[in-house]
Structure formats: C-alpha cells, structure tokens
Amino acid sequence: MPIQVICPGCHTRFNVGDQHAGKSGACPKCKGPIQIPNPADEVVIHAPELEPGTVDSKGRSILKPIRRKETKFNASILAIVIGLIILSVAVAWLVGKSDLGDAQVWVLAGGAILLGPLVSYAGYSFLRDDELGVYQGSDVLIRSVCCGLVYALLWGVYLFISNQLFGNEAIEAGLNAVQIGGLGAFLLGVGAFAAFVSFDLDPTSGFFHYALYVIVTVGLRFVMGLSFLPGLVLS
C-alpha cells in the first residue's frame, strides 16, 4: 500500500512504496532529507463506541438528531394583527361615542381581557428567539391566554393599589408623577416576569412584550376619549 510523504522543506506531496517504510531518503524535488513514516507508528482515532441499546440488530444506530424546525416571519399573522388593530380602534371609537354610564367599567374590563391573549400571541410572534426554539400549536395558544389574562388582571391591580394607597378622591383629582411612576414600575416588573414564565422570554423581551399590551390598551383609552391612565390628569 503506498505511503503518502510530505517533504518538510518544500512541502511537496508524493507517494512511495510501503517497502521504503521507516527509511530516509532525498526529496525528488528539492533533494532535502526525508524520513519515510512507518504505517505501524500511525495513530488511528476510532469513533466512540455506542452505548448498548443504541443500535438495532444489524448494528445500525437508532439515535436520530433532533431537528429544530425553522420558524420564519408569517405575513398572514401581520395581516391579521393589522386587521385586529383597525377593528379595535373602530370599536373603541364607537364605545367612546356611546353613553354607557356605569357599564363603562365592565366594557373596559371586557376589552382588556379580550385583548390580552391576542396581543400576547402577536407580541410573542415578533419577540421570540427562533434559535432557542419556539412554542407552537395549542401550546402557544394556552400560554398566550394565560399571559394575556395576567396582563388584563394587572389593570385591576393598578386600580386596587392606587385606591388603597391614595384613595378614590386622589385618583379623580389626579395622581402625581411619582405615584404613577412607582405604580408603573411595579406593574412593568410583574408583566415582564409573566412574559418570562409564559414564553421563556429574556427580561428585555419580556418588558417589551408587556409594554406592547400597555401601549395598545392605553391607545384605545385615548381613542375612547379617556385619560391615558386612570388617575392621570393632563392640565
């Protein structure tokens, strides 16, 4: 079997017969000294042995690599999101023009609950990290519903805490920047944590995920002719 030799001087590659194994000679090109390697001295690296139970009766491996399914931006999702935004704005405008009286609180609560899962799903489709794998099918739907309900509940938490700390009269008169900022920071932290638990988003992505819901709901309040936040009075 021919032995491949590389000249250390001119790096020329050539083959010699195995009868010259272990001998020295001159390079046919540069005439420099060459030591012919001995095949018996070669180090052979073998593939690792498979553990018992990982091969079939014919000795073939039964282990298959895990294939990560690539997820790409879906134009249909964008179209649905845009359509829902237009519909939500139209409904909010009509509600703002209607005289609902005491029923307005229930309408706002129902809208917050309805928008929660929708915005959670849409936000996850944009903020997810495909390299880490994604939730799909019923799994992502369940997580979107749970996360969205938490987001809607945070509006109630905002009203409850502000009422307990500052009183209803202070809310109607208007909270100051420190009071609103403290409540907002607390709720943003809870919302980001909810996104992390629901979708395994990193803290920054979780923050923007909840912030998207806040922006949507605050924007719809503005369309309805309400203040951006309960207790926020702009002079």
C-alpha positions, 0 to 999 in steps of 0.5 A, a space after each residue: 500500500 503506498 505511503 503518502 510523504 510530505 517533504 518538510 522543506 518544500 512541502 511537496 506531496 508524493 507517494 512511495 512504496 510501503 517497502 521504503 517504510 521507516 527509511 530516509 531518503 532525498 526529496 525528488 524535488 528539492 533533494 532535502 532529507 526525508 524520513 519515510 513514516 512507518 504505517 505501524 507508528 500511525 495513530 488511528 482515532 476510532 469513533 466512540 463506541 455506542 452505548 448498548 441499546 443504541 443500535 438495532 440488530 444489524 448494528 445500525 444506530 437508532 439515535 436520530 438528531 433532533 431537528 429544530 424546525 425553522 420558524 420564519 416571519 408569517 405575513 398572514 399573522 401581520 395581516 391579521 394583527 393589522 386587521 385586529 388593530 383597525 377593528 379595535 380602534 373602530 370599536 373603541 371609537 364607537 364605545 367612546 361615542 356611546 353613553 354607557 354610564 356605569 357599564 363603562 367599567 365592565 366594557 373596559 374590563 371586557 376589552 382588556 381581557 379580550 385583548 390580552 391573549 391576542 396581543 400576547 400571541 402577536 407580541 410573542 410572534 415578533 419577540 421570540 428567539 427562533 434559535 432557542 426554539 419556539 412554542 407552537 400549536 395549542 401550546 402557544 395558544 394556552 400560554 398566550 391566554 394565560 399571559 394575556 389574562 395576567 396582563 388584563 388582571 394587572 389593570 385591576 391591580 393598578 386600580 386596587 393599589 392606587 385606591 388603597 394607597 391614595 384613595 378614590 378622591 386622589 385618583 379623580 383629582 389626579 395622581 402625581 408623577 411619582 405615584 404613577 411612576 412607582 405604580 408603573 414600575 411595579 406593574 412593568 416588573 410583574 408583566 415582564 416576569 409573566 412574559 418570562 414564565 409564559 414564553 421563556 422570554 429574556 427580561 428585555 423581551 419580556 418588558 417589551 412584550 408587556 409594554 406592547 399590551 400597555 401601549 395598545 390598551 392605553 391607545 384605545 383609552 385615548 381613542 375612547 376619549 379617556 385619560 391615558 391612565 386612570 388617575 392621570 390628569 393632563 392640565 
